[in-house]
Amino acid sequence: MPYSDAMREQSAHNHSPIHRNIRDLLATKEVATITGFSTSFFEKGRVYGYGPDFLKIRGKVLYRRSAVEAWLTAHECTAKGGEDVRSLRS
């Protein structure tokens, strides 16, 4: 079945940068599931100034996946390899 002009236009629209960006928006519950933190952690974070950047549109809170990933990366720690575990028990 050949593509009609309307189907071709719709397909092009679904792969537009705007459409991809919308799919990368996450609700608080989704961010909590991905990170393992509670929704309350992120709700309080918006008030007290910690947590990833977010969007608030007509009362709805959304997070960009890239903002969540950047926030997680900013909290990345490097293991202190090579230390003798026995010395840590003393």
Secondary structure, DSSP 4 states (H G I P E B T S, - for coil): -PPPHHHHHHHHHHTSHHHHHHHTEE-HHHHHHHHS--HHHHHHHHHHT-S---EEETTEEEEEHHHHHHHHHHT-----TT--HHHHH-
